Amino acid sequence: MHRSDSGANLTALRGHNTALVLGLLRDAGEGGVSRLELAGRTGLTPQAVSKITARLRADGFAADAGRRASTGGKPRTVLRLVPDAGHAIGLHIDRDELIAVRTDLAGRTVASRRAPLDFGAGAAEVVETAARAAEALMGPAGEGRAVLGVGVAAPGPLDHRDGVLGRITGFPRWDGFPLRAALAARLALPVVVDKDTNAAALGLALGAPGTGVRHPDSASDPDPAPGPGPVSDSFAYLHLGTGLGAGLVLGGGVYRGERTAAGEFGHQVVQLDGPPCGCGRRGCVEALCLAAVAAGDPARAARLLGVGAANLVQLLDIGRVLLGGRTLLTAADTYVRGVGAVLAEDAARANGRTVPVALAPGGERTVVEGAAHLVLAPLFGRSGGAFPAPPPTRSD
C-alpha cells in the first residue's frame, strides 16, 4: 500500500492507520502477525506501528500471541486481536420474524435470540420489539464488554446513508420512516441500517467466520466450519425468504448504487403477461418464484431463480452466485442444482465459463451476522465500499 495520506487531517489519519492495523490483526487470526509484517503491509514506519500497537494493547484490543523466529536478531513478538474486547449487535428485521445476535470483534456469534414479528403492525411496535431483543443481548453474554453499536438488516428498498426505509413491497406505510434515528434514540447507541441482502453480502465480502464456500453436498450442515476468507471479489448473494433480493459485491466491495437502491433483483420482469406482483408490475421473478414455492414446486422455483441469476451474470459478469434465505434453505440441494443447471445451460449457449453456484455460509444467520458487520467493518477500515485486498505477507 502506498502512503498517500500526507494531506489528511491528523486525527483522521491516526484513526485510519489504527483501523488498518486492527484489520490486519483480525485477518491474521489466532496465529497473529508481527510488527514488521504490519509495517510492510500498511506502508507505515515501524515506529508508527509500535505506537499504534502499544495503544491497542493498552486499550485491550491487542495481545501477545507468542514469539516467532527471525532471520537475524532476537525472536519477534507476534500480536493478535482480542476478539472479546468489544461486541456488536446484529438485527435481522424480516416481515414476520426478528433474529438478533451479539458478535465479538472477529464476527463470531456469542449469543442469539429470535422472536415473531409483524412488520405490518406499525413502526412503534417493530422498533420496540427490535430494541428489546438488542437489550436482551447486552446482558450476561457480554457483561463488562462494550457494545460498539447496532447493525440492522431490513427489507428494501431503503436509504442506507440516512437509515430511512422506502416503499417496501406490501408495506407502503413504512415509506420514509427514519428507522436508524428511531432505534438510536431508543437504545442510546450508534445504529447502522442497510438492506438485508447488502448486510449479508458485506459479511461474505469481509470473510467473516464461516464464509468459506460451501459445496452442494454440505447443504444439510447448518453451521459449517470457518472458511479461508472472502468468497470472491465479484459475486451475487441471492436471498429467497419472504421476498427475493440480491446483494452485489463488485471489485471486493458492496455495490449499493447511486441512490443505495441496487439489488432489487426480485422485481425484474421475466414474463410480460405473468401474475401481478406486489410492486405493481406483472411477471416479476419474485412473484413467480413465490408462487412456485406456494404450489409445493421448489424445482420450478429454482429454475425461475436461475433465469434471474443468468440475467445478472450476463449483465455484470460476476464470478460466483451464492444462495440463501430461509425459504431456499428448506430445499437447499434443489435450489443449488436448479440454479446451477440454468447457469450451465446459459454458459453452454454462449460458449462461456460456467459460474459456480453454492449455498452462502451461515445458514439462517448469514443476514444477521452480516448486520453485525455493518458496525464492525468501519472499525477495521472496511466500510463496505470497494477496498483493496492486502498484499502478500512479507517474512520477517
N, C-alpha and C positions, 0 to 999 in steps of 0.2 A: 504494500500500500504506500502510495506517495504521500509525503507530508505537504498538504496543500491548504492547511488551515491557519496559516500565519495571520490572516486578516480577520479571524473570527474573534468575537468577544471572549475575553479571557475566561470568564466564568462558564460560558457555554462550552468553550474549548476543553476546560477541565472536566466538565460533565461528559462531553463527547469522548474524551480519552478514557475516562473511567468506564464508560459503557463498553468501549472496545475491549478493554481488559477483562471486564466481567463476562462479556460474550465469549471470549476465548477460554476463560476458566470453565464456563458452562459446557462449551463444546468438548473440552478435554476430559470431562467426566471424573470418575474417582481416581484415574491414573495421574491426573494433574498435568501441569506444564511449568517449565522453569521460567525465571525472569528473562533469561537470554532469549528464549523462544518467544516470549511475549514481545520483547523489543523488536525482534526480527519480523514478526507477523503484523505489528502495528505501525512500524516505522518510527516509534518513539525512541528516545535515548534510554539507555539502561538506567540512568539517574531518574528520569521521569517515571519509568516503570516501577522503580524501587519506591518512590514517593507514593504512587497510586496504590501499590500492593500493601504498603505499610498502613495507609488509611483504611483499606478494605479489611485488613487483619484486625485493626483496632476496632472497627465497627462490627466485626463478627461475620463478615461476608466471605472471607477467605481464611484458609488454614493450611498448615504444612501437610504435605502428602508424602513425606519421606525425602530421601536423597537419591540422586541419580549420578552414576559415574560420569566423569568428564574426560575429555581427550587430553586435558592438561590442567594441573592445579587441583584444588580440593573439590570434592563432590558438590554438585549444585543442589540447592534446596528446591523442591518441587511444590507448587501451590495448587490447591483445588478450591472450587466453590463450596461453600457451606450451604447446602440446599435448604436447611431448616431456618436460615437466618431471616426469612420473610415468606409471606404467603400471598396468594391471590385467590379471590372468589370468582368462579365462573358460573353464569346462569344461562341456561337454555330455555327461553320462553317459547313454547310451542302453542299451537291452537288449543290443545286440550290437556297439556301436561307441562310441568316445570321440573327440570333437572338442575341440581346445584352441586358444585364440587368446590372443595378447597384444595389448592395445589401448593407444593413447595416451589422454590425458585427453579428447580430443574423441570418443572411441569408435571411432576408425579402427583397423582391424587392421594391425599391423606384422609379425606372424609368426603362423604357424598350423601345426598338425600334427594328424594323425588316426591312430587305431590300432584294431585289432579288440579287442572286449571281450566277455567272457562274464559277463553280470550274474548268472547263476546260479552262478558259481564260488565265490561267498562274499565276505564283506566284506574280508578281508585282501588278497586278490588284486586286487579292484577298487580299493581305496584305494591300493595300491602302484602300479598302472597309472596312476591319475589323478595321483598325486604325481610320478611320473617324467615324465609329459607336462608338468606345470606347471614342473618344474625345468628341463626341456629348453628351455623358452621364456624362462627367466630368464638365458640366456646372451648370445651376441653381439648378438642382435637389439635388446636394450635395455641393453647393457652400460653401467654407470655411472648408470643411471636407476633410481629407486626403484620397486619393485613394491609397490603400496599394499595389495594383498590379492588373494584368490582368490574368484571367484563361481562357484558350482556350480549347474547346472540338472540336475535329476534327475527320474525318473518319480515321479508322485504316487500316492497321497496322501502328504503329509508335513507336519510341523510346521515352518513357516517360522521361527517365533520361536526355537525351540530347535535347529533343524537336525537333527531326528530323523525318520527315514523311517517311513512307515506300512505298512499291509498292501497292498503293490503287487500288482496282478493277475498271477498266475502265479509270484510270488516271495515267498511268505509269510515266508520266513526273514529277510527284511530288516526285518520289523516291529519297531520300537523301536530300530533301530540308530542311534547318535549320529554320523552322517556328518560333521557340521561339526566336532565335537570331535576325531574321529579324523584328519581331514585337517589341521586346525590344528596338532595335536601333531606330525604327520609333517613339515609344511612350515615350522613356526615362523612362520606368517603369519596375519593375520586371514582368516577364511573365512566366507562367507555362503552359505546353501543355500536354494534355492526350487524350486518345480515348474518343469519345462521350459517349460510354456506361460505361466506367470506371468513368467518371465525374459524370454521373447520379448515379451510384452505390455508389460513395463516399458521395454525398449529402444524399442519403437514409440511408446509414450506420451511418452517424453522427446525424440522427434525425433532419434534417433541418425542418423549418416550413412547415407544410403540408405533413409530411411524415408518418402520421398515415395510416394504411392500409385501403384502400377504398373497400367497398363491391360492387359487380357487379351492384346492383341497384342504385349506385351513379355515374354511368358512365357518365351521362349527366351533372354532375356538374363540370365545368372546373376549379373551384377554391375552393377545399374542405377546410374545416376548419383545422387549425393546429392539428396535431396528437400528441400522447403522447411521441414520441421519436423514436429511431431506430426501424425499422420494424422487424428485426431478426438478430441473429448472423451469419446466414448462408442462403444466398438467391442468386437467379439469377435475374437480370434485363434483359429482352429480349426486344430489340428495333427494331421495324419494321417501317422504314421510306422509304427513297430512297434505303436503303440496309437493311441488317439484321445482328445484332450483339448482344453480351451479355456482361454484366458487372457482375463479380462474387465477392461476399463477402463471405469469408470463415473465421470462427473464429472471426468475428467482423471487419475484415479489407479487403480492396480491394485486390484481388489477380490478379497480373499483369503477373506473370510467370517469368521464368529465363531470357528471352530476352524482357520482357514487351510486349509480343505478345499474351497473353492469351485472350480468349473471341472472337476469330474468329468463332463464333458459326454458322454463315450463311454458312460456307464452309465445313460443314460436309456432306458427300455424303450419301444420303438416297435412291438413285435409280441409280444403276450402269449404266443402259442404258438410263438415263434421258437426258433432254435437256442440251446443253452446258451452262456453267456459265462463266461469265466474268473473273473468276480467272483461267480458263483453264481446270478445271475439268468438269465432267458431273454429273447431278443429284444432285447438291448441294441443300440444303433445301432453301437457299436464292432464287435461280433461280426458284424453283418450287413454292415457296410462291408468288413471284412477278408475275409469270405467271398466277397464280390463281387470283391475285388481278386485273391484266390487263384484265382478262376474265370476271370480274364482279362477282366472286365467293368467297366472303370473308369466307364463311363457309368451303370451301375446303382449303383455305389458313390457316384458324385457325387449322384445323385438321393436316395439314402438320407442322405447327409451334408446335403443340402438340407432334408430333412424335419426333422432335428435342429436345423439352423440356424433354420428357420422357427419352431420351438417357442421357441427362445432369443430371437428377435426379438420374438415376441408377448409373452413374459414380461417382458422388460427394456426394450423399445422402444429398442434400440441404434441408432446411426446408420450403422454400417458393419460389414461382415464381411470379414475378411482371412484368407487361406488359406495354409497352409504345411505343411512336413513332407516328408521325402524320398519317401515313397510317393506323396503327392499330386503332387509335382513331376515324377514320371515321365510324367504325363499332365495337365499343368497347365491347358492350354486346356479340356480336357474337364471338369475339376472346376469351373473358374470359370464355364463356360457352364451346367453342370448345376445347381450350387447357385444360380446367378443365376436360372435358369428357375423353379425351385421357389419362390424368394422372390417372383418377379414374379407367379406364379400365385396365391400366397397373398395378396399385396397386392391383386390384382385382385378376389379374392373378398370382401375386406373394404373395398374402395374406399379403400385406403390408399396411402401412398407406398412405392414400391419401394426397398428398402435396397440400396445399391451393394455389389458383391462384387468383390474384387480379390486378386491374389497379394500376400502380405506381402513387402516388400522384403528383400533379403539372401540369398534362396535358402536353401541349407542352413545358412548362417551366422546366420539370424535368431535362433535359440535361443542359440547360444554367444556371440554378441555381446551379446545381452540378459543373459547370465550375467555378463559383464564389467561391465555397468551396475549389477548388484547391488552392486558395490564402488564404482563412480563416483558413482552417484546421490546418496548422502548428502553427498559432498564438495561438491556443488553445491546443497545444500539441498533435495534432492528424494528422499525416502526410498522413493518408490513408493506412498505413500498419496496421498490427494487433495491436490493443491497448486494454487494459483491460477496462471493464466497472467499474465505480466507485462503491465502496461498499455502502451498505445502509447508509443513513444519520443518524448520531448519534444525539440524542436530546441534547439540551444544558442544 
